[in-house]
């Protein structure tokens, strides 16, 4: 084997090697140097090949080895080996970008993406962003980013390729349900300031409250919107969660507290060992008695699905209108690790208050109404129109 030159599969072999090296080093370094190192790793896996590959790389590899980059690659490989697209290791640069998302500002296209049926898929374009203005829609399949096929990309690699400085362009090859072939969308990147809420009073009697995302900015914006709503004549609410990709769990739980009585069950977290944790409404429930209709679509995901389900299952009078939601019911925890890096790891499944799974299933609307390309072109919104019709009858 020493004399053979292997080209195919080199990168995967390197990753496999590096996946385990970090743990082996930790194991042999001892608890004083790394008190968190797993114990008795040698009884769980054969590491001899790792050291052999490492040595061969140092002896044979044409080029300079970047050991820190290799360590980051190892950590990425550990996370990727689980086969869960939402469990990801972020190096320091990627970690900073992730935190920008949570804070609600970054440069790029402005959309949430996920791997669905092994295809990079648009969960939701964010209101007012280049992705939204270009006409991208929930459910669009992104086949290529510029000249790079997405079939072998992780979510984070895809996001990294789509991000960039304001004013630069990226071309996405997109396939939409009903299209015979993919179409190219040339989009100019911009600064993305993610809105949280928009409130509009319709006919002086119905509040159309749109929540775009559950980010850090939501709390104060929700308080302001609630004050405006209470100061109006509106006594009925359309809660618009369409194309809301989710976000922070505590913000979704906090929002439920405006619409549910204190102590009402909002969601259940189910862990791998079978144990469960309940999350209950903590707010004032000030809008609990208001007639309510919730708008959903294929871009309604994660925490937005939980909110919609909790409102529906705790109040039989609440109706869901629109299209089946995305179906992401997994809980991720962001954990800071050394060197300003981060591990985002799936820790549990979300269940509705009645114990129903959301992941890969989604929520079905009580009244299904689709929005056509013609509706979009003409500026029509039949889903909102139906919600107003229902509330006017109450």
Secondary structure as UniProt FT lines:
FT   TURN            2..3
FT   TURN            8..9
FT   HELIX           10..29
FT   TURN            31..33
FT   TURN            35..36
FT   HELIX           41..43
FT   HELIX           48..60
FT   HELIX           67..80
FT   TURN            81..82
FT   TURN            85..86
FT   STRAND          88..90
FT   HELIX           92..103
FT   STRAND          105..108
FT   STRAND          111..116
FT   TURN            117..118
FT   STRAND          119..125
FT   TURN            127..128
FT   HELIX           130..134
FT   TURN            138..139
FT   STRAND          141..145
FT   TURN            146..147
FT   STRAND          148..149
FT   TURN            151..152
FT   HELIX           155..162
FT   TURN            166..167
FT   STRAND          169..175
FT   TURN            177..178
FT   STRAND          183..188
FT   STRAND          190..193
FT   STRAND          197..202
FT   TURN            203..205
FT   STRAND          206..211
FT   TURN            216..217
FT   HELIX           218..230
FT   STRAND          236..240
FT   TURN            242..243
FT   HELIX           249..259
FT   TURN            262..263
FT   STRAND          265..270
FT   TURN            272..273
FT   STRAND          276..280
FT   TURN            286..289
FT   STRAND          291..296
FT   TURN            298..299
FT   HELIX           303..314
FT   TURN            316..317
FT   STRAND          319..322
FT   STRAND          330..337
FT   HELIX           338..340
FT   STRAND          341..351
FT   TURN            353..354
FT   TURN            359..361
FT   STRAND          367..368
FT   HELIX           373..378
FT   HELIX           382..392
//
